[in-house]
Amino acid sequence: MPTARILDSLALVEAGQWDALHDGRNPFVSHAFLAGLERHGCLRGEWGWTPRHLTLWDGRTLVAAAPGYLKHNSHGEFVFDHAWAHAWDRYGLDRREGLGHSATTGYYPKWLCAVPYSPVTGPRLLASDDAGRQALVSAMVELAAADGLSSAHVNFMPEAELAVFGGDWLARLDVQYHWRNDAGWRDFDDFLGAFDHKHRKNIRQERSKVARAGVTFRTVHGDEASATDLATIHGFYLQTFAEYGNHPALTLPFLQHLAKAMPRQLVLVFAELDGCCIAGALYLRGGDTLYGRYWGSYGMPDGSRLSGLHFETCYYQGIEYCLREGLTRFEPGAQGEHKLARGFLPSFVHSRHWVAHPQFRDALRDWCRTEADAVRRYARTLSGRSPFREYPQEPLRPQ
């Protein structure tokens, strides 16, 4: 049987061994991305992220792994369980009940299998077969119980991994908005040709307004980005977080690391006016998918905001890139019904949750069923607001 080890740093694993466990099509589970977050100051215990990666070994060979973190809050997860934490504290639950060992009370800390700050569906159980994935799931429960944790969570996994989670894991469902080129569109005009008249006209008006203002766009990959480009995109990132009162986690050294370690997977788009950069967006590129992550803008030179600049920089330039590069999917991030009118259709995303306290777990099971029913009704409502002349009857499934 493989030996389970918990690692507090991915630096303890050779990149080749880690990356041999996945097909390389999702950049967020690569050793370069995850280890870069640790090495360049993006994960801190005081922010609620302490690396505790679950690994299974056959001698010196890594045979399965799951990126994991000890969490002292729910910040940066995008599968919101704040209500669970409040309920746990309100009813004075004790994790020791039924576990047969010493533990402190409280919902936190908990263990999370996910990619920090990234609500992106992708592999979570890194193994060559279902037996290895099942072994990881079993080890997660053993880890949580042995450490006296309230719960273990796996966020944004693909449908192919769902079958290995037993009935003691709670299922949660949510909706994101994804672009898919199943129709084989050749260019942006071909893409717009699939829209109804109203939505097609609105998008053309948005794009022409930005063009009339004299804004042009420049797209570079990591190996094409200058030091100034990287500093500029990080500045936009900081600006956006400051405007919303949030704490930025990604550091400039991390972006510099991505440019070197993932040179063709890092994609930057800059909006420029009269020789000045006024906005930018950061993407990551996978095997057939573009992932939109961050955007920011300093506004026009006179301090005003240009209507449509956000949509052009974050969405339309991304779609143009996918059509130009032959990518068939574009995931622009979580939330945002405004994406629907721009061709991003509702798609289900999944998470699984194990809760130590048996009575609390049973109560949450009913809550999760009710929540999932509400999400499905919401998705069906969105289906009736599609901008396309033809649209599938059910929300899309992530691949």
N, C-alpha and C positions, 0 to 999 in steps of 0.2 A: 504494500500500500504506500502511496506517496506520503511524504512527511510535510506537514503544514508548518509554515514559518510566517510570522508577522514581521514586516520590515518597516522601519521608520524612515526610510529614504530609498528612492529608486536608484540612487548611486550605488547601492549594494547589489544591483542586478546588472549584468552586462546587457547593453542595448540590443545586441544580436539575439540573445536568449529571449528577452521580452518581446521583441518585434517578430520573432518566429511564431508567436502564438496567435497572431492576427494577420489578415491578408493585406494590410497596409493601405486599404482604401479609405479609412477614416483617420484623419490626422490627429484627432483629439486623444486617441488611445496610444499613440506612438510614444516610445521612450523619450524622444527628443522633446515633445510637448510637455508631458507630465513631469519629467525630471527637470525641465527648464523652469517650470513654475516653482519648484522647490529651490533650485539653485539661485534663482534671481529675485528672491524676496517677495513673491506673489502670495505665498501661503504662510500664515502666521497663526500660532496658537491663540493669540489674543483676538484674532478675527474669526476663530471657530474652526480652523482647518489644521489638524495635526495628522500627518501621513501615517497610516497604518495599513500597508498594502498586504493583502492576503496572497500567499504564494504556496504552491504545492511542488515538491521536489522529489525526483527519483535520483538519489545520490546527489551529484553536482549538476544534474540537468533539471532545468525548470520545465515542468510539464503543464502547469495551469497557473493562472494568476487573475486577480481582480483588483483594480485600483481602488484603494479604500482610505477612509479618513475618519478619525475620531472627531465628532462634532459637538461643540458646546453651545451652538445655536443653529438656526436654520438659514442663515444668511448665505446667499449665493447658490441655492439649491434649485429653485424654480419648481419644486414640487412642495407646495406649502403645507406644513403640518403644524403651524402655530396653534391651531385649535386643539390638536391632540395634546400638545405640551401644556396648554392652559387647563384642559380637562384633567390631565394627570395630576397637576398640582392642586387643582380645586378639590378633587376628591381624595387627596392625600394618599395616593397609591404607593405601594412599596414593591420594588422590583424583587425583593427576596421571596415573595409569596410563590411557593411551588417550585423554586429554583434550587433549594437545598444548599445554599452557600451564602456567605456574607456579602452584602452590597449596600450601598447608600441609596437613599430615596431620590426621586426627581427624574424627570424625563431625559434630561441631559446629564452626562454625555450619552451619545448614541453613535452607532457605526454606520457609515454611508459609503456605498459603492457608486461612484459617479465621477464625472470630470468636473473639477471646480469651475464655477462661474459659467458653465457651458450647457444650456438646455438643448443639447443636440443628441438625437438618437444615434446610437452606435454600439458596438460590442462592449459588453461589460464582463462577461464570463469568458476570459481568454483561454481557450482550450481547443484541442483538435477534434473532440467528439462530445456527445451528450454525457458520456460517463464522466469525463473530466469536468464538465460544467455542473453535473449533479454533485460531484465531490466538492466543488467550490461552494455550492449552496449549503450543503451540509456543514462545511467548515465555518460558514458565516454564522450559523446558529450556535455552533459550539463556541466560537469566538465571543459572541455577545453574551452567552450564558456564563462562560468562564470569567469574563471581565465584569460581570454584574451590570451589564448595560440594559437599558430599557427596551432597545429595539435595534434592528438591522434593516437597512433600506437599500434598494437598488433602483436607480433612476434612469429613465430614458434608454431602456434596452430595446433591441429589435424583437419583432414577433418570434423569430426563430429561437430565442432563448426562453420564451415564456413557459414552454412545456415542462421544463425541469424544476419549476417551483411548485412545491406541494400545496395542498389545501390549507396548510397552516400559515401560508403567506397571503397577506391581503393584497388585492388587486386595485390599483387606481388608474383612472383613465382621464386624459385631457386632450385638448385640441390645439394644434398649431396650424400655421398657414404656409403651405409649401407650393412652389412652382414646379411643374413637371412637363417635359416636352414629349409626351407620349404620341403626339400628333405628327412629330417630325418637322416642326417649323424650321425654316431655313434662315430667316432673318426677322427683325423686329416688325416689319410691315406684314410679313406672313403671320406672325404671332397675333398682331392686332386684327388681322382679317378674321380671326375666330371669335372676336368680341361682337356683342350687339352694338347698335349704332351709338347709343348714349354713352356707354363706357369707353368705346373707341374714341369718340369725340373728346371726352374729358381728358384722356391720357395724352392725346395729341396737343390739346391746349396747354396742359401742364408742361410738356416737353418744350413746346414752342416758346412759352414764357421765359424759361430758363435760357434758351438759345438766343432769344431777342435781347436779353440782358447782356449778352456777350460772353457768357460763361462757357469755357471749354473744359474738357476732361482728359486726364492723363492717367493711364493704368500701368503699373509697374509690378513686377514680381520681386520677391525678396532679394534675388541676386542682381536685380537692376536698380534697387532702391539705394539712394545715397544716404549718408549720415543725416543730412538735412531732412530728407523724406521721412526717415524713421522718427526723428525728433518732432517733425511737424505732425505726423499722425498721432504720436503719443500726446502732443499738446492738445489736439482735438479731443482725444479720449478724456484727458483731464478736465477740459472745459465742460464737456457734457456731464460728467459726474459732479462737478461743482454746481452746475445749474440745477441739478436735481437733489443736491444735498447728500449725495452718497459718497462713500469712501472708495477711491480708486485702488484696485488691487494690482493691476498689471504695471510693471515697471518698464522703463526704457531699456535697461539691459536685457529684459526678457524678449522684447521685440527685436533687439539686435541679435539675440541668440536665435530666434526663429528665422531671421533673414539668412543666417549662415547655415543652420542645421536643417531647415526646411525651405530651401531657396525658391523652389517652384510652387510650393504649396501656400506660401504667404502672398497675398494679392492686396495691393493698395490702390485705391482710386482717389484722385485729387481733382477737385473743382477749382479752376483758376480763372481769374479776371484781371486783365491788364497787368499780367506778370506776377500777380499775387495769388497765393493759395488761400481760398476762403472757406473751403470745406473738404472733408475727406472721409473715407470709409475703409475699414479693415475687414478683409475676408480671409478665409482659409479654404483651400481647394482639396477635395478628396478625389477618389477614383473617378466617379461620374457626377459629383455633387459639389456645388459651391455653397459655402456656409458664411452668411453675413453675421458679423459679430459686433462691431462698434462703429460709431459715426460721431462726427462733431463739426461745428461750424463757428467761425468768428463773425459771421454775418458779412454784409456788403461793406465797402469802404466807408460809406456814410453812416454806418451803424444800423441800418435797416435789415430786415430779414426778407429774403427773396422767396416768395411763395413757389412751392414745387421743388425747391433745391434739395430738400431731404428725400423726396420720392425719387428724383433723378439720380442722386448720388448713391442711395442705398438699394434701390430696387431696379430702376430701368438700366443703369449701367451694369448691374449684376446680371440681369437678363441678357443684355447685349453680350457680355463676356461669355455666358453659357452658350449662346447661339454661335458665337465666333469660335469658341474652343471645343464645341461638340459635347458639352456637359448636358445631361438630361434632367438634372434636379437642382433646385436652388432653395435652400432653407434660410430665410432671413432673420431667424430668431424667434423668441417666444412672444405670444400675445399680439394684439393689434388687429382689430377687425377691418381697419382701413386697408389692409393688405388684400382683402378679398376683391375689392373693386379693381385691383391692379393685377389680377391674374393668379393670385396665390390662394389655392383652394384648401379647405379644411382637411386636416389629416390627423388621425388618432396617434397619440403617444402614450407609452405605458410605463408604469413603475410597479414594484412589488415591495412589500413591507412585512417584516416579522416582528411581532410584539411579544415580549416575554410574559407579561401579566395575562393569564388566560381569560379572566372575565373582561378585562379591558379590550383584549383582542376580539372577543365575541361581539362586544358592543360596537367596536369599530367596523366589524365586518358588515353589519347592517348599514352603518353610515356610508361605507364605501359603495355598497350596492345602490343606495339612493343617489349618491353623487354621480356614479357612472350612468345611471338612467337619465339624470339631468343633463350630463354632458352629451349623451347621444341625442336627446331632444334638441339641444342647442345646435349640434352639428347638422341635424336635419333642417332646422330653421335656416342656418347659413346656406345650405344647399339651394334654397329657393332664391337666394340673392346673388347667384353666380353671374359674372359679367359675360360669360360665354353663351353663344347661341345653343350649344349642346353641352351637357354636363352629366356626369355619372350620378345615378340616383343615391348612392351612398358616399359618405366621406372617404377620401383616399386612405389607404394604409401605407405607412412608411415602409420602405424596402430595406 
